[in-house]
Amino acid sequence: MVGKHCKEHHDVAFYARELCITPFYLSQITKGFMNDSPKGLIDRQVILEMKALLSSSDISIKEIAEQLHFEDTSYLCRYFRRHTGMSISEYRNNV
């Protein structure tokens, strides 16, 4: 479900609502079965989507932000750096 909807929805509440459970219960399930929080799983999938877009094409950061439903490019860049430890340009140069 995360793989299917992560481009549009980055919040735990959406997935809990879709599963007809509370975010707290979703958190208990994911921690028990996957040893990670729901937000951690969502963030990991979003980063994988970003890396795929950065690796496979020369589309602009602005277009990537729009495709992944980020507010703006600066937030996308901060999000990427926080989760990978490198900037988007560093990642593109190393790929």
N, CA, C and O atoms as a GROMACS GRO file, in nm:
protein
  380
    1MET      N    1   0.082  -0.119   0.000
    1MET     CA    2   0.000   0.000   0.000
    1MET      C    3   0.087   0.127   0.000
    1MET      O    4   0.055   0.225  -0.067
    2VAL      N    5   0.194   0.123   0.074
    2VAL     CA    6   0.285   0.238   0.078
    2VAL      C    7   0.348   0.259  -0.059
    2VAL      O    8   0.358   0.372  -0.106
    3GLY      N    9   0.390   0.152  -0.123
    3GLY     CA   10   0.448   0.163  -0.256
    3GLY      C   11   0.353   0.223  -0.357
    3GLY      O   12   0.395   0.293  -0.448
    4LYS      N   13   0.226   0.195  -0.341
    4LYS     CA   14   0.126   0.244  -0.435
    4LYS      C   15   0.090   0.391  -0.412
    4LYS      O   16   0.066   0.464  -0.508
    5HIS      N   17   0.088   0.435  -0.286
    5HIS     CA   18   0.037   0.568  -0.253
    5HIS      C   19   0.143   0.667  -0.203
    5HIS      O   20   0.108   0.782  -0.174
    6CYS      N   21   0.267   0.627  -0.191
    6CYS     CA   22   0.366   0.714  -0.127
    6CYS      C   23   0.394   0.842  -0.204
    6CYS      O   24   0.440   0.940  -0.145
    7LYS      N   25   0.368   0.844  -0.332
    7LYS     CA   26   0.391   0.967  -0.409
    7LYS      C   27   0.293   1.077  -0.369
    7LYS      O   28   0.327   1.195  -0.374
    8GLU      N   29   0.173   1.038  -0.332
    8GLU     CA   30   0.071   1.136  -0.297
    8GLU      C   31   0.055   1.157  -0.147
    8GLU      O   32   0.022   1.267  -0.103
    9HIS      N   33   0.078   1.053  -0.068
    9HIS     CA   34   0.047   1.057   0.074
    9HIS      C   35   0.169   1.019   0.157
    9HIS      O   36   0.219   0.907   0.149
   10HIS      N   37   0.215   1.116   0.238
   10HIS     CA   38   0.333   1.094   0.321
   10HIS      C   39   0.296   1.084   0.469
   10HIS      O   40   0.384   1.078   0.554
   11ASP      N   41   0.168   1.081   0.500
   11ASP     CA   42   0.125   1.084   0.640
   11ASP      C   43   0.068   0.949   0.685
   11ASP      O   44   0.001   0.880   0.608
   12VAL      N   45   0.094   0.915   0.809
   12VAL     CA   46   0.050   0.788   0.867
   12VAL      C   47  -0.102   0.782   0.874
   12VAL      O   48  -0.161   0.676   0.853
   13ALA      N   49  -0.166   0.894   0.902
   13ALA     CA   50  -0.312   0.897   0.917
   13ALA      C   51  -0.384   0.845   0.792
   13ALA      O   52  -0.486   0.778   0.804
   14PHE      N   53  -0.332   0.876   0.674
   14PHE     CA   54  -0.395   0.829   0.550
   14PHE      C   55  -0.397   0.676   0.546
   14PHE      O   56  -0.500   0.616   0.517
   15TYR      N   57  -0.284   0.613   0.575
   15TYR     CA   58  -0.274   0.468   0.567
   15TYR      C   59  -0.359   0.401   0.675
   15TYR      O   60  -0.422   0.298   0.650
   16ALA      N   61  -0.361   0.459   0.794
   16ALA     CA   62  -0.445   0.405   0.901
   16ALA      C   63  -0.592   0.414   0.862
   16ALA      O   64  -0.668   0.319   0.882
   17ARG      N   65  -0.632   0.525   0.806
   17ARG     CA   66  -0.771   0.544   0.761
   17ARG      C   67  -0.806   0.442   0.653
   17ARG      O   68  -0.915   0.384   0.656
   18GLU      N   69  -0.718   0.421   0.559
   18GLU     CA   70  -0.742   0.325   0.451
   18GLU      C   71  -0.758   0.183   0.505
   18GLU      O   72  -0.833   0.103   0.449
   19LEU      N   73  -0.688   0.153   0.612
   19LEU     CA   74  -0.695   0.020   0.673
   19LEU      C   75  -0.804   0.010   0.780
   19LEU      O   76  -0.824  -0.096   0.839
   20CYS      N   77  -0.872   0.121   0.804
   20CYS     CA   78  -0.979   0.128   0.905
   20CYS      C   79  -0.928   0.094   1.045
   20CYS      O   80  -0.993   0.023   1.121
   21ILE      N   81  -0.810   0.147   1.076
   21ILE     CA   82  -0.753   0.131   1.210
   21ILE      C   83  -0.698   0.266   1.254
   21ILE      O   84  -0.691   0.359   1.175
   22THR      N   85  -0.660   0.276   1.381
   22THR     CA   86  -0.604   0.401   1.430
   22THR      C   87  -0.454   0.408   1.398
   22THR      O   88  -0.390   0.305   1.379
   23PRO      N   89  -0.400   0.530   1.390
   23PRO     CA   90  -0.256   0.542   1.369
   23PRO      C   91  -0.175   0.471   1.479
   23PRO      O   92  -0.070   0.413   1.452
   24PHE      N   93  -0.225   0.476   1.601
   24PHE     CA   94  -0.156   0.409   1.712
   24PHE      C   95  -0.150   0.258   1.689
   24PHE      O   96  -0.045   0.196   1.707
   25TYR      N   97  -0.260   0.199   1.649
   25TYR     CA   98  -0.264   0.055   1.624
   25TYR      C   99  -0.175   0.018   1.505
   25TYR      O  100  -0.106  -0.083   1.508
   26LEU      N  101  -0.177   0.101   1.401
   26LEU     CA  102  -0.089   0.078   1.286
   26LEU      C  103   0.057   0.080   1.331
   26LEU      O  104   0.138   0.000   1.285
   27SER      N  105   0.089   0.172   1.420
   27SER     CA  106   0.225   0.181   1.472
   27SER      C  107   0.262   0.055   1.548
   27SER      O  108   0.374   0.005   1.533
   28GLN      N  109   0.172   0.004   1.629
   28GLN     CA  110   0.199  -0.120   1.704
   28GLN      C  111   0.223  -0.237   1.608
   28GLN      O  112   0.313  -0.318   1.630
   29ILE      N  113   0.142  -0.245   1.504
   29ILE     CA  114   0.155  -0.355   1.407
   29ILE      C  115   0.289  -0.348   1.334
   29ILE      O  116   0.361  -0.447   1.324
   30THR      N  117   0.322  -0.230   1.281
   30THR     CA  118   0.446  -0.219   1.203
   30THR      C  119   0.569  -0.239   1.290
   30THR      O  120   0.668  -0.298   1.245
   31LYS      N  121   0.564  -0.191   1.414
   31LYS     CA  122   0.679  -0.213   1.503
   31LYS      C  123   0.693  -0.360   1.538
   31LYS      O  124   0.805  -0.410   1.550
   32GLY      N  125   0.580  -0.429   1.553
   32GLY     CA  126   0.584  -0.570   1.587
   32GLY      C  127   0.631  -0.659   1.473
   32GLY      O  128   0.710  -0.751   1.493
   33PHE      N  129   0.583  -0.631   1.352
   33PHE     CA  130   0.614  -0.716   1.238
   33PHE      C  131   0.736  -0.671   1.157
   33PHE      O  132   0.810  -0.753   1.104
   34MET      N  133   0.756  -0.541   1.149
   34MET     CA  134   0.862  -0.489   1.062
   34MET      C  135   0.973  -0.417   1.138
   34MET      O  136   1.070  -0.372   1.079
   35ASN      N  137   0.956  -0.408   1.270
   35ASN     CA  138   1.055  -0.343   1.355
   35ASN      C  139   1.083  -0.199   1.312
   35ASN      O  140   1.197  -0.153   1.322
   36ASP      N  141   0.982  -0.130   1.265
   36ASP     CA  142   0.995   0.009   1.223
   36ASP      C  143   0.861   0.079   1.241
   36ASP      O  144   0.756   0.014   1.247
   37SER      N  145   0.865   0.210   1.249
   37SER     CA  146   0.741   0.287   1.262
   37SER      C  147   0.676   0.302   1.125
   37SER      O  148   0.743   0.288   1.022
   38PRO      N  149   0.547   0.331   1.122
   38PRO     CA  150   0.482   0.355   0.993
   38PRO      C  151   0.547   0.471   0.918
   38PRO      O  152   0.566   0.464   0.796
   39LYS      N  153   0.581   0.577   0.990
   39LYS     CA  154   0.644   0.693   0.926
   39LYS      C  155   0.780   0.654   0.869
   39LYS      O  156   0.817   0.702   0.761
   40GLY      N  157   0.854   0.570   0.938
   40GLY     CA  158   0.982   0.523   0.887
   40GLY      C  159   0.967   0.445   0.758
   40GLY      O  160   1.047   0.461   0.665
   41LEU      N  161   0.865   0.361   0.751
   41LEU     CA  162   0.838   0.284   0.628
   41LEU      C  163   0.799   0.376   0.512
   41LEU      O  164   0.843   0.358   0.399
   42ILE      N  165   0.716   0.474   0.543
   42ILE     CA  166   0.672   0.570   0.439
   42ILE      C  167   0.793   0.649   0.390
   42ILE      O  168   0.814   0.662   0.269
   43ASP      N  169   0.871   0.702   0.483
   43ASP     CA  170   0.988   0.783   0.445
   43ASP      C  171   1.086   0.702   0.360
   43ASP      O  172   1.141   0.754   0.263
   44ARG      N  173   1.109   0.576   0.397
   44ARG     CA  174   1.201   0.492   0.320
   44ARG      C  175   1.152   0.475   0.176
   44ARG      O  176   1.232   0.480   0.083
   45GLN      N  177   1.022   0.454   0.159
   45GLN     CA  178   0.968   0.436   0.025
   45GLN      C  179   0.974   0.566  -0.056
   45GLN      O  180   1.004   0.564  -0.175
   46VAL      N  181   0.947   0.678   0.010
   46VAL     CA  182   0.956   0.809  -0.059
   46VAL      C  183   1.099   0.833  -0.105
   46VAL      O  184   1.121   0.879  -0.217
   47ILE      N  185   1.196   0.804  -0.021
   47ILE     CA  186   1.337   0.821  -0.058
   47ILE      C  187   1.373   0.730  -0.175
   47ILE      O  188   1.446   0.771  -0.266
   48LEU      N  189   1.323   0.607  -0.175
   48LEU     CA  190   1.348   0.517  -0.289
   48LEU      C  191   1.290   0.574  -0.418
   48LEU      O  192   1.353   0.566  -0.524
   49GLU      N  193   1.171   0.631  -0.409
   49GLU     CA  194   1.109   0.694  -0.527
   49GLU      C  195   1.194   0.812  -0.575
   49GLU      O  196   1.215   0.830  -0.695
   50MET      N  197   1.241   0.894  -0.481
   50MET     CA  198   1.325   1.008  -0.517
   50MET      C  199   1.453   0.962  -0.585
   50MET      O  200   1.492   1.016  -0.689
   51LYS      N  201   1.517   0.863  -0.528
   51LYS     CA  202   1.642   0.813  -0.585
   51LYS      C  203   1.619   0.757  -0.725
   51LYS      O  204   1.702   0.776  -0.814
   52ALA      N  205   1.508   0.690  -0.745
   52ALA     CA  206   1.478   0.636  -0.878
   52ALA      C  207   1.460   0.750  -0.978
   52ALA      O  208   1.511   0.743  -1.090
   53LEU      N  209   1.389   0.855  -0.939
   53LEU     CA  210   1.369   0.969  -1.028
   53LEU      C  211   1.500   1.042  -1.054
   53LEU      O  212   1.526   1.087  -1.166
   54LEU      N  213   1.582   1.056  -0.951
   54LEU     CA  214   1.710   1.125  -0.968
   54LEU      C  215   1.807   1.044  -1.053
   54LEU      O  216   1.887   1.102  -1.127
   55SER      N  217   1.802   0.913  -1.044
   55SER     CA  218   1.895   0.826  -1.117
   55SER      C  219   1.857   0.805  -1.262
   55SER      O  220   1.943   0.799  -1.350
   56SER      N  221   1.729   0.793  -1.286
   56SER     CA  222   1.685   0.750  -1.419
   56SER      C  223   1.653   0.862  -1.515
   56SER      O  224   1.627   0.837  -1.633
   57SER      N  225   1.654   0.984  -1.469
   57SER     CA  226   1.615   1.092  -1.559
   57SER      C  227   1.685   1.222  -1.522
   57SER      O  228   1.746   1.234  -1.416
   58ASP      N  229   1.674   1.316  -1.611
   58ASP     CA  230   1.731   1.448  -1.588
   58ASP      C  231   1.622   1.549  -1.556
   58ASP      O  232   1.637   1.668  -1.584
   59ILE      N  233   1.512   1.503  -1.498
   59ILE     CA  234   1.406   1.598  -1.465
   59ILE      C  235   1.451   1.688  -1.352
   59ILE      O  236   1.536   1.650  -1.270
   60SER      N  237   1.395   1.806  -1.347
   60SER     CA  238   1.438   1.905  -1.249
   60SER      C  239   1.390   1.869  -1.109
   60SER      O  240   1.299   1.788  -1.092
   61ILE      N  241   1.452   1.930  -1.011
   61ILE     CA  242   1.413   1.910  -0.872
   61ILE      C  243   1.270   1.958  -0.853
   61ILE      O  244   1.193   1.899  -0.777
   62LYS      N  245   1.235   2.064  -0.920
   62LYS     CA  246   1.098   2.118  -0.910
   62LYS      C  247   0.996   2.015  -0.958
   62LYS      O  248   0.892   1.996  -0.896
   63GLU      N  249   1.026   1.949  -1.069
   63GLU     CA  250   0.935   1.847  -1.122
   63GLU      C  251   0.926   1.727  -1.028
   63GLU      O  252   0.818   1.669  -1.011
   64ILE      N  253   1.038   1.690  -0.967
   64ILE     CA  254   1.035   1.580  -0.870
   64ILE      C  255   0.950   1.618  -0.750
   64ILE      O  256   0.870   1.538  -0.702
   65ALA      N  257   0.967   1.741  -0.702
   65ALA     CA  258   0.886   1.789  -0.590
   65ALA      C  259   0.737   1.784  -0.624
   65ALA      O  260   0.655   1.745  -0.541
   66GLU      N  261   0.702   1.822  -0.745
   66GLU     CA  262   0.562   1.818  -0.787
   66GLU      C  263   0.512   1.674  -0.797
   66GLU      O  264   0.401   1.644  -0.753
   67GLN      N  265   0.591   1.586  -0.855
   67GLN     CA  266   0.549   1.446  -0.870
   67GLN      C  267   0.529   1.377  -0.736
   67GLN      O  268   0.441   1.292  -0.721
   68LEU      N  269   0.611   1.414  -0.638
   68LEU     CA  270   0.603   1.350  -0.507
   68LEU      C  271   0.521   1.432  -0.407
   68LEU      O  272   0.519   1.402  -0.287
   69HIS      N  273   0.455   1.535  -0.456
   69HIS     CA  274   0.364   1.617  -0.375
   69HIS      C  275   0.432   1.682  -0.254
   69HIS      O  276   0.378   1.678  -0.143
   70PHE      N  277   0.548   1.740  -0.277
   70PHE     CA  278   0.614   1.819  -0.174
   70PHE      C  279   0.575   1.964  -0.194
   70PHE      O  280   0.550   2.008  -0.306
   71GLU      N  281   0.570   2.039  -0.084
   71GLU     CA  282   0.529   2.179  -0.088
   71GLU      C  283   0.617   2.262  -0.182
   71GLU      O  284   0.567   2.340  -0.264
   72ASP      N  285   0.746   2.244  -0.169
   72ASP     CA  286   0.840   2.319  -0.253
   72ASP      C  287   0.973   2.245  -0.261
   72ASP      O  288   0.994   2.144  -0.193
   73THR      N  289   1.060   2.297  -0.344
   73THR     CA  290   1.188   2.228  -0.366
   73THR      C  291   1.280   2.233  -0.244
   73THR      O  292   1.355   2.139  -0.219
   74SER      N  293   1.274   2.341  -0.168
   74SER     CA  294   1.361   2.350  -0.051
   74SER      C  295   1.323   2.244   0.053
   74SER      O  296   1.411   2.186   0.116
   75TYR      N  297   1.194   2.220   0.070
   75TYR     CA  298   1.152   2.116   0.164
   75TYR      C  299   1.195   1.979   0.113
   75TYR      O  300   1.241   1.896   0.192
   76LEU      N  301   1.183   1.954  -0.016
   76LEU     CA  302   1.227   1.828  -0.075
   76LEU      C  303   1.376   1.807  -0.050
   76LEU      O  304   1.418   1.697  -0.013
   77CYS      N  305   1.456   1.911  -0.070
   77CYS     CA  306   1.602   1.900  -0.050
   77CYS      C  307   1.636   1.873   0.096
   77CYS      O  308   1.723   1.791   0.124
   78ARG      N  309   1.569   1.942   0.189
   78ARG     CA  310   1.593   1.918   0.332
   78ARG      C  311   1.553   1.775   0.371
   78ARG      O  312   1.624   1.709   0.447
   79TYR      N  313   1.440   1.730   0.320
   79TYR     CA  314   1.390   1.596   0.347
   79TYR      C  315   1.491   1.491   0.298
   79TYR      O  316   1.522   1.396   0.370
   80PHE      N  317   1.540   1.510   0.176
   80PHE     CA  318   1.637   1.416   0.118
   80PHE      C  319   1.765   1.412   0.200
   80PHE      O  320   1.816   1.305   0.231
   81ARG      N  321   1.817   1.530   0.236
   81ARG     CA  322   1.941   1.536   0.314
   81ARG      C  323   1.922   1.472   0.452
   81ARG      O  324   2.010   1.401   0.499
   82ARG      N  325   1.809   1.498   0.516
   82ARG     CA  326   1.783   1.443   0.649
   82ARG      C  327   1.782   1.289   0.646
   82ARG      O  328   1.827   1.224   0.741
   83HIS      N  329   1.730   1.231   0.538
   83HIS     CA  330   1.717   1.086   0.532
   83HIS      C  331   1.836   1.014   0.468
   83HIS      O  332   1.854   0.894   0.490
   84THR      N  333   1.916   1.085   0.391
   84THR     CA  334   2.028   1.019   0.323
   84THR      C  335   2.165   1.069   0.369
   84THR      O  336   2.265   1.001   0.350
   85GLY      N  337   2.169   1.188   0.429
   85GLY     CA  338   2.297   1.244   0.471
   85GLY      C  339   2.373   1.313   0.360
   85GLY      O  340   2.488   1.354   0.380
   86MET      N  341   2.311   1.327   0.244
   86MET     CA  342   2.376   1.397   0.133
   86MET      C  343   2.274   1.484   0.060
   86MET      O  344   2.153   1.463   0.071
   87SER      N  345   2.324   1.581  -0.012
   87SER     CA  346   2.235   1.668  -0.089
   87SER      C  347   2.193   1.596  -0.217
   87SER      O  348   2.252   1.496  -0.257
   88ILE      N  349   2.090   1.650  -0.280
   88ILE     CA  350   2.041   1.593  -0.406
   88ILE      C  351   2.149   1.604  -0.514
   88ILE      O  352   2.169   1.510  -0.592
   89SER      N  353   2.218   1.716  -0.519
   89SER     CA  354   2.322   1.730  -0.622
   89SER      C  355   2.438   1.633  -0.598
   89SER      O  356   2.494   1.580  -0.693
   90GLU      N  357   2.474   1.610  -0.470
   90GLU     CA  358   2.578   1.511  -0.440
   90GLU      C  359   2.533   1.373  -0.486
   90GLU      O  360   2.612   1.297  -0.543
   91TYR      N  361   2.408   1.340  -0.462
   91TYR     CA  362   2.357   1.210  -0.502
   91TYR      C  363   2.360   1.196  -0.654
   91TYR      O  364   2.403   1.093  -0.706
   92ARG      N  365   2.314   1.299  -0.725
   92ARG     CA  366   2.313   1.293  -0.872
   92ARG      C  367   2.455   1.280  -0.927
   92ARG      O  368   2.476   1.210  -1.026
   93ASN      N  369   2.551   1.346  -0.866
   93ASN     CA  370   2.689   1.338  -0.914
   93ASN      C  371   2.752   1.202  -0.890
   93ASN      O  372   2.841   1.161  -0.964
   94ASN      N  373   2.706   1.131  -0.787
   94ASN     CA  374   2.762   1.000  -0.754
   94ASN      C  375   2.694   0.885  -0.826
   94ASN      O  376   2.745   0.773  -0.825
   95VAL      N  377   2.581   0.912  -0.890
   95VAL     CA  378   2.506   0.803  -0.956
   95VAL      C  379   2.558   0.780  -1.095
   95VAL      O  380   2.508   0.693  -1.166
   0.00000   0.00000   0.00000
